[in-house]
């Protein structure tokens, strides 16, 4: 099926990725159950294509990343495919793989990962690329790349320290160990831990609450949070001021103030 093709209430991007709409929330679905959502070259290309379309859709206010597999969110790169690669093949695939992870990371609206079962290697990196992670009690996460002779290549060495600090991230990357749900929550690797099978429902509910707010405000707030992270305070405040100025004269700001004073729910123009 070609990129952007329709299948029922889904828009399909290749064979392994779909997008479902829930009002202003878009659900980005990893759908390669026969391989526990291992990210092949084709699947990576589809993730990137879906993210490009979502980024351009002004009606989408929040995105939830989910999986159709009962026992896995995503087990990372497709190592069976890579086993057949020559060095030249691996070089050619690298920008395709990177585009999938950066596609999720650079979505301009808030993103929530719904994680259950195995989220390993690139699968965990897809979750880390989201702003928030909801996991259920079956979750098993880790970055095992050094155990197969590589390193995390989907943003893991940069995103994990931003969640848990440099020393903890180093320990997890260097040992390549897997963590189960209780430790995952204890270390702050996820933001909400829910009962088994409840991750998708909780993530969609969280996204719906987010999507009730100004789409202009949400995108600007995400931009300020992302660009300001790690900067010194003075520089970070300049980033925030630039984001504030981008929304201060918007239609959303005018509608938000009017709705507050008129004691009604705002009807965001999204501009």
C-alpha positions as CSV (number, residue, x, y, z in Angstrom):
1,X,0.0,0.0,0.0
2,X,1.4,3.4,-0.9
3,X,2.3,6.2,1.5
4,X,-0.8,8.1,2.6
5,X,-3.3,5.4,1.4
6,X,-6.5,4.9,3.3
7,X,-7.5,1.7,5.1
8,X,-10.7,2.1,7.0
9,X,-10.3,4.9,9.6
10,X,-6.5,4.7,9.2
11,X,-4.1,6.4,6.8
12,X,-1.4,4.0,5.9
13,X,2.3,4.8,5.3
14,X,3.7,1.7,3.7
15,X,2.8,-1.8,5.1
16,X,3.9,-1.2,8.7
17,X,2.8,2.2,9.9
18,X,-0.6,3.8,10.3
19,X,-2.1,7.0,11.5
20,X,-5.5,7.1,13.2
21,X,-7.3,10.3,14.1
22,X,-9.1,10.9,17.4
23,X,-10.3,14.5,17.0
24,X,-7.3,16.7,17.4
25,X,-5.1,13.8,18.5
26,X,-3.3,11.6,16.0
27,X,-2.2,8.1,16.9
28,X,1.0,7.0,15.1
29,X,0.8,3.2,15.0
30,X,3.7,0.8,14.7
31,X,2.2,-2.2,13.0
32,X,4.7,-4.8,12.1
33,X,3.6,-7.5,14.5
34,X,5.3,-10.4,12.8
35,X,8.7,-8.9,13.8
36,X,7.6,-7.3,17.1
37,X,7.9,-3.9,15.3
38,X,11.6,-4.3,14.6
39,X,12.5,-1.3,12.5
40,X,13.5,-2.3,9.0
41,X,14.6,0.1,6.3
42,X,11.1,0.1,4.9
43,X,9.5,0.7,8.3
44,X,11.9,3.5,9.0
45,X,11.1,5.2,5.8
46,X,7.4,4.9,6.6
47,X,7.8,6.4,10.1
48,X,9.6,9.3,8.6
49,X,6.9,9.8,6.0
50,X,4.1,9.7,8.6
51,X,5.9,12.2,10.8
52,X,6.4,14.5,7.9
53,X,2.7,14.5,7.1
54,X,1.8,14.9,10.8
55,X,4.2,17.9,11.2
56,X,2.4,19.7,8.4
57,X,-1.1,19.0,9.7
58,X,-2.3,22.1,11.6
59,X,-5.3,20.2,12.8
60,X,-3.2,17.8,14.9
61,X,-2.5,19.2,18.4
62,X,-0.9,16.1,20.0
63,X,0.4,12.7,18.8
64,X,0.4,9.3,20.6
65,X,2.9,6.7,19.5
66,X,1.5,3.2,19.9
67,X,2.0,-0.5,19.0
68,X,-0.3,-3.2,17.7
69,X,1.8,-6.0,19.1
70,X,0.5,-7.4,22.4
71,X,4.0,-8.1,23.9
72,X,6.2,-5.4,22.4
73,X,6.2,-1.7,21.8
74,X,9.3,-2.0,19.5
75,X,12.3,-4.3,19.8
76,X,14.6,-1.9,17.9
77,X,16.5,-2.2,14.7
78,X,15.8,-5.2,12.4
79,X,19.0,-7.2,13.1
80,X,17.9,-10.0,10.7
81,X,17.9,-7.5,7.9
82,X,21.2,-5.9,8.9
83,X,22.8,-9.3,9.1
84,X,22.7,-9.4,5.3
85,X,24.0,-5.9,4.9
86,X,27.4,-5.0,3.4
87,X,29.2,-2.0,4.8
88,X,27.9,0.0,1.8
89,X,24.3,-1.1,2.6
90,X,24.7,0.0,6.2
91,X,26.0,3.4,5.0
92,X,23.1,3.8,2.7
93,X,20.6,2.9,5.4
94,X,21.9,5.2,8.0
95,X,20.2,8.4,6.9
96,X,16.9,6.5,6.4
97,X,17.1,5.2,10.0
98,X,18.0,8.6,11.4
99,X,15.1,10.2,9.6
100,X,12.7,7.9,11.4
101,X,14.0,8.9,14.9
102,X,14.4,12.6,14.1
103,X,10.9,12.5,12.5
104,X,9.4,11.6,15.9
105,X,11.8,13.9,17.8
106,X,11.1,16.9,15.7
107,X,7.3,16.7,15.6
108,X,6.2,20.3,16.5
109,X,3.3,19.3,18.7
110,X,3.4,17.4,22.0
111,X,4.0,13.7,21.7
112,X,3.2,10.8,24.1
113,X,4.6,7.3,23.8
114,X,2.4,4.4,25.0
115,X,4.8,1.6,26.0
116,X,4.1,-2.0,26.9
117,X,6.2,-5.1,26.7
118,X,9.6,-4.8,25.1
119,X,10.9,-1.4,24.2
120,X,14.6,-2.1,23.5
121,X,17.3,-0.3,21.6
122,X,15.8,1.8,18.8
123,X,12.3,1.0,20.2
124,X,13.2,2.7,23.5
125,X,14.8,5.5,21.5
126,X,11.5,6.1,19.7
127,X,9.8,6.5,23.1
128,X,12.6,8.7,24.4
129,X,12.0,10.9,21.3
130,X,8.6,11.7,22.6
131,X,7.9,14.4,25.2
132,X,6.1,12.1,27.6
133,X,6.1,8.3,28.2
134,X,3.2,6.3,29.6
135,X,4.2,2.7,30.3
136,X,2.3,-0.2,31.7
137,X,3.5,-2.8,34.2
138,X,4.6,-5.2,31.5
139,X,7.2,-2.8,30.2
140,X,10.8,-3.9,29.7
141,X,13.2,-1.3,28.4
142,X,16.9,-0.9,27.7
143,X,19.6,0.2,25.3
144,X,21.5,-3.1,24.6
145,X,23.5,-1.8,21.6
146,X,27.0,-2.3,23.0
147,X,26.2,-6.0,23.5
148,X,26.1,-6.4,19.7
149,X,29.0,-4.2,18.9
150,X,27.4,-0.8,18.2
151,X,26.1,2.1,20.2
152,X,22.6,3.7,20.5
153,X,22.1,5.4,17.2
154,X,18.6,6.8,17.4
155,X,19.3,9.5,19.9
156,X,19.8,7.3,23.0
157,X,23.2,8.7,24.1
158,X,21.7,12.2,24.1
159,X,18.1,11.7,25.2
160,X,18.7,9.3,28.0
161,X,21.0,11.7,30.0
162,X,18.4,14.4,29.7
163,X,16.0,12.2,31.5
164,X,18.1,10.5,34.2
165,X,21.4,12.3,34.3
166,X,24.8,11.5,32.8
167,X,26.1,8.9,35.3
168,X,22.8,6.9,35.3
169,X,22.6,7.0,31.5
170,X,26.2,5.8,31.3
171,X,25.5,2.9,33.6
172,X,22.5,1.8,31.6
173,X,24.3,2.2,28.2
174,X,27.5,0.5,29.3
175,X,25.9,-2.5,31.0
176,X,23.3,-2.9,28.2
177,X,20.9,-4.2,30.9
178,X,17.1,-4.5,30.7
179,X,14.9,-2.8,33.2
180,X,11.5,-3.9,34.3
181,X,8.6,-1.6,35.0
182,X,9.1,-0.8,38.7
183,X,12.7,0.2,38.2
184,X,11.8,2.0,35.0
185,X,9.4,4.2,37.0
186,X,11.7,4.6,40.0
187,X,14.5,5.9,37.8
188,X,12.2,8.3,35.9
189,X,12.6,6.6,32.6
190,X,8.8,7.0,32.1
191,X,6.4,9.6,33.3
192,X,3.4,7.5,34.2
193,X,3.2,3.8,35.1
194,X,-0.2,2.2,34.7
195,X,-1.8,-1.2,35.0
196,X,-1.1,-3.9,32.4
197,X,-2.9,-3.1,29.1
198,X,-3.7,0.5,30.1
199,X,-0.9,2.3,28.4
200,X,-2.7,3.2,25.2
201,X,-5.9,4.3,26.9
202,X,-4.0,6.5,29.4
203,X,-1.7,8.0,26.7
204,X,-4.7,8.9,24.5
205,X,-6.5,10.4,27.5
206,X,-3.4,12.4,28.4
207,X,-3.1,13.6,24.7
208,X,-6.7,14.6,24.6
209,X,-6.3,16.7,27.7
210,X,-3.2,18.4,26.1
211,X,-5.1,18.9,22.8
212,X,-7.8,20.9,24.6
213,X,-5.3,23.7,24.9
214,X,-4.1,26.3,22.3
215,X,-2.4,24.6,19.4
216,X,-0.3,27.8,18.8
217,X,0.6,27.8,22.5
218,X,1.4,24.1,22.6
219,X,3.8,24.3,19.7
220,X,5.5,27.4,21.0
221,X,5.8,25.9,24.5
222,X,7.4,22.7,23.1
223,X,9.8,24.8,21.1
224,X,10.9,26.8,24.1
225,X,11.3,23.7,26.2
226,X,13.4,21.9,23.6
227,X,15.5,24.8,22.5
228,X,16.1,26.1,26.0
229,X,17.2,22.8,27.6
230,X,20.8,22.8,28.6
231,X,21.3,26.5,28.0
232,X,22.4,28.9,30.7
233,X,19.5,30.7,32.4
234,X,19.9,34.0,30.7
235,X,20.1,32.5,27.2
236,X,17.2,30.1,28.0
237,X,15.0,33.1,29.0
238,X,15.7,34.7,25.6
239,X,14.5,31.5,24.0
240,X,11.4,31.7,26.1
241,X,10.9,35.3,25.2
242,X,11.1,34.6,21.5
243,X,8.5,31.9,21.9
244,X,6.3,34.2,23.9
245,X,6.4,36.9,21.2
246,X,5.4,34.3,18.6
247,X,2.1,33.6,20.4
248,X,1.4,37.0,22.1
249,X,-0.2,38.5,19.0
250,X,-1.9,35.3,17.7
251,X,-5.5,34.6,17.2
252,X,-5.3,31.9,19.9
253,X,-4.1,34.4,22.5
254,X,-7.0,36.8,21.7
255,X,-9.5,33.9,21.8
256,X,-8.0,32.5,25.1
257,X,-8.3,35.9,26.9
258,X,-11.8,36.5,25.5
259,X,-13.0,33.0,26.5
260,X,-11.6,33.5,30.0
261,X,-13.4,36.8,30.5
262,X,-16.6,35.4,29.0
263,X,-16.4,32.3,31.2
264,X,-16.7,29.9,28.2
265,X,-14.5,27.3,26.6
266,X,-12.2,28.7,23.9
267,X,-12.6,27.9,20.3
268,X,-9.0,28.0,19.1
269,X,-8.5,29.4,15.6
270,X,-5.0,27.7,15.6
271,X,-3.2,30.8,14.3
